[in-house]
Amino acid sequence: MAKGNTTSLHEAAAASGIWQSGANVKDLRSACPFVQYGRLAEAHERGTAVETMWTIYRQTTAAHVDHDLVEAAYAEPQLRALFPFHSHRSLNFSRCTGFPYTHDVPVITPVDGKYRVTWWKNRPPHGPADIGETDNPRNAVALVLAHLPSTCGPAVAGTANDLDESDPT
């Protein structure tokens, strides 16, 4: 979540050492001004990555984000508790906050004024399995809610690999 660019091997080594010592990104940036990071990096450290990511999507002006869809999903507490992420214009929801994300929650993709809900967990060899298509984002969100895994709770810190080791879902 942090990156930097320097031509100095000494600075690069110092940054690596500071990071490996357990410093947070703010202290790393203070000691190594060439290091950059965004608000999501600090949110991960505070344990507020889910809330921060929702805020980022709700405030973005990026053309690939369907704001009506984001607001419809955010209005539902079960989805608001999951980590949202975009991929190929699709709104995805993960049970963890780190990459790789989980893919066991249906995905919503705006397509030509409609909203396609698909299932990536058990996809056929040629792409996602269709759940359905709706005319508006609220109905697409309802389809996602109807297909949530029964054990789907709030997103946790970590990656899908971490969940695979501890969670049968």
Residue pairs with C-beta under 8 A, 6 or more apart in sequence:
1 25
1 37
1 38
1 40
1 41
1 44
2 19
2 25
2 28
2 29
2 35
2 36
2 37
2 41
3 35
3 36
3 37
4 12
4 15
4 32
4 34
4 35
4 36
5 34
6 12
6 15
6 34
11 32
11 34
14 31
14 32
15 28
15 31
15 32
15 34
15 35
18 27
18 28
18 31
18 32
19 28
23 31
24 42
24 45
25 35
25 37
25 41
25 42
25 45
26 42
28 35
28 37
29 35
29 36
29 37
39 52
39 56
40 49
40 52
40 53
40 56
43 49
43 51
43 52
43 53
44 97
44 98
44 157
47 157
49 83
49 97
49 155
49 157
50 80
50 81
50 82
50 83
50 84
50 97
50 154
50 155
53 83
53 84
53 85
53 97
54 70
54 74
54 80
54 84
57 65
57 70
57 84
57 86
58 67
58 70
58 71
58 74
64 86
64 89
65 86
66 89
66 91
66 110
66 137
68 136
68 137
69 91
69 108
69 110
69 115
69 137
69 140
69 141
70 84
70 91
71 137
72 136
72 137
72 138
72 140
72 141
73 79
73 80
73 84
73 91
73 93
73 108
73 137
73 141
73 144
74 80
75 141
76 141
76 145
78 145
78 148
78 152
79 93
79 141
79 144
79 145
81 153
81 154
81 155
82 93
82 94
82 95
82 105
82 152
82 154
82 155
83 93
83 94
83 95
83 96
83 97
83 101
83 155
84 91
84 92
84 93
84 94
85 92
85 93
85 94
85 101
86 92
88 109
89 109
89 110
90 107
90 108
90 109
90 118
91 107
91 108
91 109
92 101
92 103
92 105
92 107
93 105
93 106
93 107
93 144
94 101
94 102
94 103
94 105
94 155
94 160
95 102
95 104
95 105
95 152
95 153
95 155
95 156
95 160
95 163
95 167
95 169
96 102
96 155
96 156
96 157
96 158
96 159
96 160
96 162
96 163
97 155
97 156
97 157
97 158
98 157
98 158
98 159
98 162
99 159
100 159
100 160
100 161
101 159
101 160
102 160
102 163
103 120
103 121
103 160
104 121
104 149
104 152
104 169
105 144
105 148
105 149
105 152
106 117
106 118
106 119
106 131
106 143
106 144
106 147
106 148
107 117
107 118
107 119
107 120
107 128
108 115
108 116
108 117
108 137
108 140
108 141
108 144
109 115
109 116
109 117
109 118
110 116
110 137
111 133
113 135
114 133
114 134
114 135
115 133
115 134
115 135
115 136
115 137
115 139
115 140
116 130
116 132
116 133
116 140
117 130
117 131
117 132
117 133
117 134
117 140
117 143
117 144
117 147
118 127
118 128
118 129
118 130
118 131
119 128
119 129
119 130
119 131
119 147
120 128
120 129
122 129
123 129
131 143
131 147
132 143
134 140
134 142
134 143
149 169
151 167
151 169
152 169
156 163
163 169
